[in-house]
Amino acid sequence: MKRRSFLQRIGSILAVLGITEAEWLTWGNRYYQALAQPSLRKFALLIGINQYAQNPKLSGCLTDVELQKELLMHRFGFPSANILTLTEEQASREFIEAAFLEHLGKQVKAGDVVVFHFSGYGTRIQLAPDTVQNALVGSDAQDNKNVNYLLEETLLLLLRSLPTDRVTAVLDNSYYAPTIGTGLGIRARPEVEDGKLATAELEFLQQLKAKNTGSKEELTPPLLLTATTDPKQSARELLLSGFSAGLFTYALTQYLWEATPSKTIQISLGQVESSIGKLGSKQQPGLITSKKNPVIGDNLLPDSSIGGEGAIITKEDDGKSVSLWLGGIPPQVLEHYGVNSRFSLVSGEQLILRSRTGLTAKAQFSTINNTTEVKVGQLVQEAVRILPRNINLIVALDTALERIERVDATSAFATVSHVSTVVAGEQPADYLFSKLLPTPTRYSLFSLGGEAIFNNPGDTGEAVKVAVQKLAPKLPTLLAAKLWRLTENEGSSRLAIKASLEIVNSLSPRAIMQRETMRSFAGDTATNKLISTTIVPIGSKMQYRIQNLGDRALYFMLVGLKNNRTAIAFYPWETPPEANNVATKPLVKQIVIAPGETIILPQSATASGWVIPGPAYESEHQLIFSTNPFNETLTTLETAKNSTTDQQPIGPLLNPLEVAQAILQDLHNTSPVKAEINGTAADSYVLDVNHWATLSFNFQVA
């Protein structure tokens, strides 16, 4: 929409904000007619700005708006007519505030559901010698020293002024621009030195304060979800194939597609933080609310307790194919989601993925004589996941490197098996190769969030090729972690599993984290009370409590990373009886969990749990379950020279890449549908949600 057209839709309310014009037209009749129709009383105002005149453009803010809009319409039942989006030049400070008053302030009533979303730059502004405030940066933010920001205080007062207690605001921005930036795009701009805030904004703030003179009990507390907990942390963007998005928005909306409404916000944000961490950032989302144990369903009110990985957004004229929105698939999985993957409708009818561009896909019904009534907005659930066998580790070369450095790095990485290179910012990547600042002549591998992966960067003055050669032996471990992360399916698995990570003490075990397959526990609020922290004190005794609540025996594997560098696994040993008085080599044994059984790992006759050693580190565990034994995996473990004398419950993996490939092969072998997918099984892994589940646990030892 052009700027002039949008001005005509704002109406005379702009005058309240200090703007003068000869004539203002009211909102279009079509818009009023839409709002006049019977609705579910759910309203949303979504803001996204990529293009800024005075700043480097952002890439993912418009995608964020689309992610939120599709989620609200198809997962939470918001009428499209009640969702107002302001993007690019529409999203000035004046327009945002006017749209809030007109779209929300004039229509929202007690009991209504409201969502406000902002994706764009944040910053700081000094209003007085001792007063500095956070602010959202609109599309027309700056004219020399004069700045036209929307103060965070103004937004909070607007949110509190709404006459309903079901208000959720999502802010995907940050406020402190780092002096040195590496990796993902950062949604914060530096504070303008001696900047002067627009008088109209200050006057509008005073008007809001005058109206909100009641006690705190009389004001409605909104639920505010922020991209970062620490105000000095950076909100970052994610580059995937065909699109960019805010890390926080993507992780949050992806989780909400699959989540059941009984999940508390604290549990949800823990899951979102874990997802963000796997994408290379330490960004920690935050929650601001006065409510005790707020629940997702309280504010968003989903129409169905059944989650999904996406929804049908259009029907084709031939009646045999549809377009899908796949916002519920984890981002690391979406990147490698293969043709012929399958989705199911609640009716049981299956759709076969034929092509994908970004978050949208084309799919056909698996049977030609389809009689199912297909409606736009129907949820689709993952049934079969197709993953290619030839997945590489993608290393992005920092554009801060000199041209000759990038040429040498490209040449050096080309000699490393299963590793490809791209130019940073142009294509998706797993890690970044760059200089280690502030000593520019040393090189290292970084996460996409700018964290150095290894403690031993190259020597000062070391050639690029030598630095890459030193990194090469460590890269298979990172690729192995990428592969087993691709099996995560907590939201879509049909196996009924619950797992808790517990601290063992003299009284009783205390659960600090809990994961469960969502599709099997829809609407079960009793299972969502745990999770208090992800910090484990050094010296603690830990154990996993795993419950098989299904009707089939399940086989179990645990693999993971320590400090994003060292591969680990749980592989209990058994010593077979001696033959002819000759001691035989201990063998890795299968762990099987009978239907209805609860097991505790590690199992020991003398003591419970394993002691968590220091120093401090970060740990990531993947708990992988299958309806068939892990024969390939155990054979791969046995053939490696793993220690048989110091058989710790969780020990290092000497061959992590081979183990990861063996796990995928075992999950492929247990999928009966692979024979039906012609031409796919030879070059892909075919994984059936009815036969596998992977739960992820991330915690810090401190």
C-alpha positions in Angstrom: 0.0 0.0 0.0 1.3 3.4 -0.9 2.0 6.0 1.8 -0.7 8.4 0.6 -3.3 5.6 0.5 -2.5 4.6 4.0 -2.7 8.2 5.2 -6.3 8.3 3.9 -7.2 5.3 6.0 -5.9 6.6 9.3 -8.6 9.2 9.9 -8.8 12.3 12.1 -7.4 10.4 15.0 -3.9 11.6 13.8 -4.8 15.1 15.0 -4.6 13.8 18.6 -1.0 12.9 17.9 0.0 16.4 16.9 -0.3 16.1 13.1 -2.1 18.7 11.0 -3.5 18.4 7.5 -6.1 20.2 5.5 -8.4 17.1 5.3 -8.3 13.6 6.5 -10.5 10.8 5.1 -12.0 8.1 7.3 -11.2 4.5 7.1 -12.5 2.8 4.0 -16.1 1.4 4.0 -14.8 -2.0 3.1 -12.7 -2.1 6.3 -15.6 -1.0 8.5 -17.9 -3.6 6.9 -15.4 -6.3 7.7 -15.1 -5.3 11.3 -18.9 -5.1 11.6 -19.3 -8.8 10.9 -19.7 -11.2 13.8 -16.2 -12.1 15.0 -14.5 -14.2 17.6 -13.5 -11.0 19.3 -9.8 -11.5 18.6 -7.7 -8.6 17.3 -4.1 -8.1 16.3 -1.8 -5.3 15.2 1.4 -6.5 13.6 4.3 -4.2 12.7 7.4 -5.0 10.6 10.0 -2.8 9.2 13.0 -3.9 7.0 13.7 -0.6 5.2 15.2 2.2 7.2 16.6 5.4 5.6 19.5 6.0 8.0 20.4 2.4 8.9 21.4 -0.8 7.2 18.2 -2.6 6.2 16.9 -5.6 8.1 15.9 -8.8 6.3 13.4 -10.7 8.4 10.9 -8.3 9.9 8.3 -8.7 7.1 8.6 -12.4 7.4 8.0 -12.1 11.1 4.7 -10.3 10.4 3.7 -13.1 8.0 4.7 -15.8 10.6 2.5 -14.2 13.2 -0.4 -13.6 10.8 -0.5 -17.2 9.6 -0.2 -18.5 13.1 -3.0 -16.3 14.5 -5.4 -17.1 11.6 -4.8 -20.8 11.2 -3.7 -21.9 14.7 -5.6 -19.5 17.0 -8.7 -18.6 15.0 -8.2 -14.8 14.5 -10.4 -13.5 11.7 -8.2 -12.1 8.9 -10.3 -8.9 9.0 -9.3 -8.3 12.6 -5.6 -8.5 11.9 -4.1 -5.1 10.8 -0.5 -5.1 9.5 1.7 -2.1 9.1 4.9 -2.6 7.1 7.7 -0.4 5.8 6.7 3.2 5.2 3.3 2.6 6.8 5.0 1.9 10.1 5.9 5.4 11.2 5.6 6.4 14.9 2.4 8.4 14.1 0.8 5.6 12.1 1.6 2.9 14.7 0.0 4.9 17.5 -3.0 6.0 15.4 -3.6 2.4 14.3 -3.4 1.2 17.9 -6.0 3.8 18.9 -8.3 3.2 15.9 -8.0 -0.6 15.5 -7.6 -1.7 19.1 -8.6 1.2 21.3 -11.9 1.8 19.7 -12.9 -1.8 19.2 -11.5 -4.0 22.0 -13.9 -4.8 24.8 -13.6 -6.7 28.1 -12.7 -10.4 27.5 -11.4 -9.8 24.0 -8.1 -11.3 22.9 -5.4 -8.9 21.6 -2.0 -9.5 20.1 0.5 -6.7 19.3 3.7 -7.5 17.5 6.7 -5.4 16.6 9.8 -6.4 14.5 12.3 -3.7 13.7 15.1 -1.7 15.3 15.1 -0.7 18.9 17.3 2.0 20.4 17.9 4.3 23.4 17.0 8.0 23.8 18.1 10.4 26.5 15.1 12.5 27.6 16.9 14.3 30.5 20.4 14.3 32.0 19.4 11.4 34.3 16.7 9.8 32.2 17.3 7.3 29.3 14.5 5.3 27.8 14.1 2.4 25.5 12.3 3.2 22.2 11.0 1.4 19.1 12.3 2.8 15.8 9.6 3.6 13.3 10.1 3.9 9.5 10.6 7.7 9.6 12.7 7.7 12.7 15.3 10.4 12.2 15.9 13.8 10.6 19.4 14.8 11.7 19.3 15.2 15.5 15.5 15.1 15.6 14.2 11.6 16.3 10.6 10.3 15.9 10.7 7.2 18.1 7.9 5.3 19.8 8.9 5.2 23.5 8.5 1.8 25.1 6.8 3.5 28.0 4.2 4.9 25.5 3.6 1.4 24.2 3.1 -0.1 27.6 0.6 2.5 28.6 -1.3 1.9 25.3 -1.4 -1.9 26.1 -2.5 -1.3 29.7 -5.3 1.0 28.5 -7.2 -1.8 26.7 -10.2 -3.0 28.7 -9.2 -6.7 28.6 -6.8 -8.9 30.5 -6.0 -11.0 27.5 -3.4 -8.8 25.9 -0.1 -10.3 24.5 2.7 -8.1 23.1 5.7 -9.6 21.3 8.7 -7.4 20.7 11.4 -8.8 18.4 14.0 -6.1 18.8 16.8 -5.0 21.2 18.0 -1.6 22.4 21.8 -1.7 22.8 23.8 -1.8 19.5 27.1 -3.6 20.0 30.3 -1.8 19.1 31.5 -5.0 17.4 29.1 -7.2 15.5 29.7 -10.6 14.1 27.3 -13.2 12.7 23.5 -12.7 12.5 21.8 -9.4 11.8 21.2 -7.4 15.0 18.0 -5.4 15.6 19.4 -2.5 17.5 20.7 0.8 16.4 23.1 3.1 18.2 21.8 5.9 20.3 21.8 9.3 18.5 24.2 11.6 20.2 22.3 14.7 21.4 19.2 13.3 19.8 15.9 15.2 20.5 12.7 13.3 20.7 9.7 14.6 18.7 7.5 16.9 20.8 4.4 15.2 19.6 5.6 11.9 21.2 6.2 13.5 24.5 2.8 15.2 24.4 1.1 12.0 23.5 2.9 10.2 26.4 1.6 12.9 28.8 -1.9 12.4 27.5 -1.7 8.7 28.2 -0.3 9.2 31.7 -3.2 11.6 32.4 -5.8 9.0 31.3 -4.1 6.2 33.3 -4.3 7.8 36.7 -6.0 4.9 38.4 -4.3 2.5 40.8 -2.2 -0.4 39.5 -5.0 -2.8 40.3 -7.3 -0.9 37.9 -4.9 -1.0 35.0 -4.8 -4.2 32.8 -1.4 -5.8 32.9 -0.3 -7.0 29.5 1.7 -10.2 28.8 4.9 -8.9 27.3 7.3 -11.3 25.5 10.6 -9.9 24.6 13.4 -11.2 22.3 16.0 -10.8 25.1 16.0 -11.0 28.9 19.1 -8.9 29.3 18.5 -5.4 27.9 22.1 -5.4 26.5 21.6 -8.6 24.7 21.1 -8.5 20.9 18.0 -9.6 19.1 19.2 -11.3 15.9 17.9 -12.5 12.6 18.1 -15.9 11.0 18.9 -16.6 7.3 17.3 -19.7 5.8 16.8 -20.9 2.3 14.6 -18.3 0.6 13.9 -16.1 3.5 15.1 -14.4 6.7 13.2 -14.1 10.0 13.8 -12.9 13.6 15.3 -15.7 15.7 12.8 -15.1 18.4 9.7 -14.8 16.2 10.5 -17.9 14.2 11.3 -20.0 17.3 8.2 -18.7 19.2 5.7 -19.2 16.4 7.1 -22.6 15.4 6.7 -23.8 18.9 3.1 -22.4 19.2 2.0 -24.3 16.1 2.7 -27.6 17.9 2.1 -26.6 21.5 -1.0 -27.5 23.5 -2.8 -24.6 25.3 -2.0 -26.0 28.7 1.7 -25.1 28.5 2.7 -22.3 30.8 4.6 -19.4 29.2 7.7 -20.2 31.3 7.8 -23.7 29.8 7.2 -22.3 26.4 10.0 -19.8 26.6 12.4 -22.5 27.8 11.6 -24.5 24.6 12.0 -21.3 22.5 15.4 -20.5 24.1 16.6 -24.1 23.4 15.6 -23.7 19.8 17.4 -20.4 19.5 20.5 -21.9 21.0 20.6 -24.7 18.3 20.6 -21.9 15.7 23.9 -20.5 17.0 22.8 -17.7 19.4 22.8 -17.3 23.2 19.8 -14.9 22.9 17.5 -15.5 25.8 13.8 -14.5 25.4 12.1 -12.7 28.3 8.7 -12.4 30.0 7.3 -9.4 31.7 4.0 -9.9 33.5 2.4 -9.6 36.9 0.3 -12.8 36.4 1.3 -15.9 38.3 2.2 -18.9 36.0 0.5 -17.5 32.9 -0.7 -20.1 30.4 -0.5 -19.7 26.6 -4.2 -20.6 26.2 -5.3 -17.8 28.6 -4.2 -15.1 26.2 -4.3 -16.6 22.8 -7.3 -19.0 23.2 -6.6 -21.6 20.4 -9.7 -23.0 18.8 -8.2 -26.5 19.0 -6.0 -28.3 21.5 -4.6 -30.3 18.6 -1.3 -28.9 17.2 0.2 -29.2 13.8 3.2 -28.3 11.7 1.3 -26.1 9.3 -2.0 -25.4 7.6 -3.7 -25.4 4.2 -3.6 -21.8 2.9 -5.1 -22.3 -0.6 -6.8 -25.0 -2.7 -5.9 -25.6 -6.3 -8.6 -25.7 -8.9 -7.9 -29.4 -9.8 -9.0 -30.4 -6.3 -6.0 -32.7 -6.0 -3.4 -30.3 -4.6 -3.1 -27.6 -2.0 -0.7 -25.0 -0.8 0.7 -25.3 2.7 2.2 -23.0 5.2 4.9 -24.9 7.2 5.6 -22.5 10.1 5.5 -25.4 12.6 8.6 -27.2 11.4 11.8 -26.6 13.4 14.0 -24.3 11.3 17.0 -26.6 11.3 14.7 -29.3 9.9 12.9 -27.1 7.4 16.2 -26.3 5.7 16.6 -30.0 4.7 12.9 -31.0 4.4 12.7 -33.2 1.3 10.2 -33.8 -1.5 7.9 -36.7 -0.8 7.6 -35.9 2.9 4.1 -36.5 4.0 1.5 -34.7 6.1 -1.9 -35.9 7.4 -5.2 -34.2 8.0 -7.2 -34.8 11.2 -9.4 -37.0 8.9 -6.5 -39.3 8.2 -6.1 -38.2 4.6 -2.4 -37.8 3.6 -0.7 -35.1 1.5 2.6 -35.6 -0.3 5.0 -32.7 -0.5 5.9 -31.9 -4.1 7.9 -28.6 -3.8 8.8 -26.0 -1.3 9.8 -22.3 -1.5 10.6 -20.8 1.9 7.7 -21.5 4.3 5.2 -22.3 1.6 4.8 -25.7 -0.2 2.8 -27.5 -2.8 1.3 -30.8 -1.9 -0.9 -33.5 -3.5 -3.3 -35.9 -2.0 -1.9 -39.4 -1.7 -5.0 -40.9 -3.3 -6.5 -39.7 -6.5 -10.1 -40.4 -5.6 -10.1 -38.1 -2.6 -13.5 -37.5 -1.1 -12.3 -35.5 2.0 -13.8 -32.0 2.3 -10.7 -29.7 2.2 -10.9 -26.3 3.8 -8.5 -23.4 3.9 -7.1 -23.2 7.4 -7.2 -27.0 8.2 -4.1 -28.0 10.2 -1.7 -30.5 8.8 0.5 -32.8 10.9 3.8 -34.3 10.0 3.6 -38.0 9.1 6.8 -38.8 7.2 10.0 -36.8 7.2 12.3 -37.1 4.2 16.0 -36.1 4.8 18.8 -36.2 2.2 21.7 -38.5 2.9 24.3 -36.1 1.5 24.0 -33.3 4.1 27.1 -31.2 4.6 28.3 -28.8 7.3 28.0 -25.3 5.8 30.7 -22.8 6.8 30.1 -19.1 6.0 33.2 -17.0 5.2 33.0 -13.7 6.9 32.9 -10.7 4.4 35.3 -9.0 6.8 38.0 -11.3 5.5 40.2 -10.0 2.6 39.5 -11.5 -0.8 42.6 -13.5 -0.8 41.7 -14.9 2.7 38.3 -16.0 1.4 39.9 -17.6 -1.7 42.4 -19.5 0.5 39.7 -20.6 3.0 37.5 -21.8 0.2 40.3 -23.9 -1.2 41.2 -25.3 2.2 37.7 -26.2 3.2 37.2 -27.9 -0.2 39.6 -30.6 0.9 37.6 -31.4 4.0 35.0 -34.2 3.6 31.3 -33.2 4.1 32.0 -29.5 4.4 30.8 -26.7 2.0 31.5 -22.9 2.1 29.3 -20.0 1.3 29.6 -16.2 1.6 28.2 -14.9 4.9 24.8 -13.3 4.6 24.2 -14.6 1.1 23.2 -18.2 1.9 22.2 -20.2 5.0 25.1 -21.6 7.1 25.8 -23.5 10.3 29.0 -21.7 11.4 31.1 -18.7 10.5 34.8 -18.7 9.7 36.4 -15.3 10.6 39.2 -13.5 12.3 39.3 -13.6 16.1 39.1 -10.1 17.3 40.9 -8.0 18.6 43.9 -9.8 17.1 43.0 -9.8 13.4 45.7 -12.2 12.3 44.2 -15.2 14.1 41.4 -17.2 12.8 38.6 -19.2 14.4 35.3 -20.9 13.8 32.3 -19.0 15.3 28.6 -19.8 15.9 26.2 -17.6 13.9 25.7 -15.6 17.0 29.4 -14.7 17.1 30.6 -17.1 19.8 34.0 -18.8 19.3 33.4 -22.5 19.0 36.9 -23.8 20.1 39.2 -22.6 22.8 42.3 -22.9 20.7 42.2 -20.5 17.7 45.0 -20.3 15.2 48.4 -18.9 16.1 49.1 -15.2 15.5 50.2 -14.7 11.9 49.1 -18.2 10.9 48.1 -18.8 7.3 44.4 -19.3 6.5 45.0 -22.8 5.1 46.9 -23.9 8.2 44.1 -22.6 10.4 41.5 -24.6 8.4 43.7 -27.7 8.6 43.7 -27.5 12.4 39.9 -27.1 12.4 39.3 -30.0 10.1 39.5 -32.9 12.7 36.8 -31.1 14.8 34.3 -30.5 12.0 32.9 -34.1 11.9 31.7 -33.6 15.5 29.7 -30.5 14.5 28.2 -32.3 11.5 27.2 -35.2 13.7 25.3 -32.8 16.0 23.6 -31.2 13.0 22.4 -34.7 11.8 21.0 -35.9 15.1 19.3 -32.5 15.7 17.5 -33.1 12.4 15.6 -36.0 14.1 14.0 -33.8 16.7 10.2 -34.3 16.6 8.8 -33.6 20.0 5.8 -31.9 18.4 5.0 -34.5 15.7 5.9 -37.9 17.2 3.0 -40.3 17.8 4.9 -42.2 20.4 3.8 -41.5 24.0 7.0 -40.6 25.9 7.8 -38.4 28.9 11.3 -37.8 30.1 12.6 -35.8 33.1 16.2 -34.7 33.9 16.5 -35.0 37.7 18.9 -33.9 40.4 19.4 -36.8 42.9 19.6 -35.8 46.6 19.1 -37.5 50.0 15.4 -36.8 50.1 13.9 -37.4 46.6 14.9 -36.7 43.0 14.0 -33.2 41.9 13.1 -32.7 38.2 14.7 -29.6 36.6 13.6 -30.2 33.0 10.9 -32.2 31.4 10.1 -33.0 27.8 7.2 -35.0 26.3 5.8 -35.8 22.9 3.1 -33.1 22.5 0.8 -35.0 20.1 0.3 -37.7 22.8 -0.5 -35.4 25.7 -2.8 -32.8 24.2 -4.7 -31.0 26.9 -3.0 -32.8 29.8 -2.2 -29.9 32.2 -0.9 -32.2 35.0 2.3 -32.9 33.1 3.3 -29.3 32.7 4.1 -28.2 36.2 7.9 -28.9 36.1 10.9 -27.1 34.8 12.3 -24.5 37.2 15.8 -23.9 35.9 18.4 -25.1 33.4 21.4 -24.5 35.7 22.9 -27.6 37.2 25.4 -27.0 40.1 28.8 -28.6 39.6 29.0 -31.9 41.6 25.3 -32.7 41.3 24.2 -36.2 40.8 21.9 -36.4 37.7 19.6 -39.0 36.3 17.0 -39.4 33.5 13.5 -40.7 34.4 11.9 -42.0 31.2 8.3 -43.2 30.9 6.9 -45.2 28.0 3.2 -44.5 28.1 2.5 -46.2 24.9 1.6 -49.8 23.9 4.8 -50.7 22.2 8.3 -51.5 23.5 10.8 -48.7 22.7 14.5 -48.7 22.2 16.7 -45.8 23.4 19.8 -43.9 22.6 21.4 -40.8 24.1 23.8 -38.6 22.2 24.9 -35.0 22.6 27.5 -32.3 22.7 29.5 -30.8 25.6 30.5 -27.2 25.1 29.5 -27.4 21.5 32.8 -29.2 20.9 32.9 -32.7 22.3 30.5 -35.5 21.2 29.2 -37.7 24.0 26.8 -40.7 24.2 25.2 -43.0 26.7 26.3 -46.5 25.9 26.0 -49.1 28.7 28.2 -52.2 28.4 27.6 -55.8 29.2 30.2 -58.6 29.3 29.0 -61.9 27.8 29.8 -65.1 29.6 33.4 -66.3 29.2 34.0 -68.9 26.4 36.6 -71.6 27.0 37.9 -69.6 30.0 38.9 -66.8 27.6 37.7 -63.3 28.5 35.6 -61.8 25.8 35.2 -58.1 24.8 32.4 -56.2 26.5 29.5 -55.3 24.2 27.3 -52.3 24.0 23.8 -53.4 25.0 20.4 -52.3 23.8 18.2 -50.3 26.2 14.6 -51.3 25.8 11.6 -49.8 27.7 8.5 -52.0 27.9 5.0 -50.6 27.4 3.9 -48.7 30.5 7.4 -49.0 32.1 9.4 -46.2 33.7 13.2 -46.6 33.8 15.9 -44.5 35.4 19.2 -44.0 33.7 22.0 -44.6 34.6 21.0 -47.9 36.3 23.5 -48.9 39.0 23.3 -51.4 41.8 25.5 -49.3 44.1 24.5 -45.7 43.5 22.0 -43.5 41.7 22.8 -41.0 39.1 26.1 -39.8 37.7 28.2 -36.9 39.1 28.4 -33.8 37.0 32.0 -32.7 37.0 33.4 -29.2 36.6 34.5 -26.8 35.3 31.4 -25.1 34.0 30.1 -26.1 30.6 27.1 -26.3 28.4 25.4 -29.6 27.6 23.0 -30.7 24.9 21.5 -34.2 25.0 19.3 -35.8 22.3 17.1 -38.7 23.7 16.2 -40.8 20.7 13.5 -43.5 20.8 12.6 -46.1 18.2 10.2 -49.0 17.9 13.1 -51.2 16.5 16.5 -51.9 18.0 19.5 -49.6 17.2 21.5 -52.4 15.5 23.5 -50.2 13.1 24.3 -47.7 15.9 25.5 -50.3 18.4 27.6 -52.0 15.8 29.2 -48.7 15.0 29.9 -48.0 18.7 31.5 -51.4 19.2 33.8 -51.1 16.2 35.2 -47.8 17.5 38.0 -47.9 20.0 35.8 -46.6 22.9 37.2 -47.3 26.4 36.1 -50.5 27.9 37.9 -50.1 31.2 36.4 -46.8 32.3 32.8 -47.4 31.5 31.1 -44.1 32.6 27.4 -43.7 32.1 28.0 -40.9 29.6 31.3 -41.0 27.8 33.0 -39.5 24.8 32.3 -40.5 21.2 35.4 -41.2 19.1 33.4 -41.6 15.9 30.4 -39.2 16.2 29.7 -38.7 12.5 29.5 -42.5 11.9 27.3 -42.9 14.9 25.0 -40.1 13.7 24.7 -41.6 10.3 24.0 -45.0 11.9 21.2 -43.6 14.0 19.5 -42.1 10.9 19.9 -45.4 9.2 18.3 -47.3 12.1 15.4 -44.8 12.1 15.1 -45.3 8.4 15.1 -49.1 8.7 12.2 -49.0 11.2 10.0 -46.9 8.9 7.6 -49.3 7.0 6.6 -46.6 4.6 10.0 -46.4 2.9 9.0 -49.1 0.5 6.0 -47.0 -0.7 8.1 -44.0 -1.6 9.6 -45.0 -4.9 13.0 -43.5 -5.8 13.4 -41.8 -2.5 14.8 -44.4 -0.1 18.1 -44.8 -2.1 19.3 -41.3 -1.6 17.3 -40.2 1.5 16.4 -41.2 5.0 12.6 -41.9 5.4 11.4 -41.3 9.0 7.9 -42.2 10.1 6.5 -40.3 13.1 4.7 -43.5 14.3 8.0 -45.2 14.9 10.5 -42.6 16.3 10.8 -39.7 18.7 13.6 -37.4 19.7 13.5 -35.2 22.8 16.1 -32.5 23.4 17.6 -31.4 26.7 19.8 -28.4 27.0 21.3 -27.2 30.3 24.3 -25.4 31.8 26.6 -26.7 34.5 27.8 -23.9 36.7 
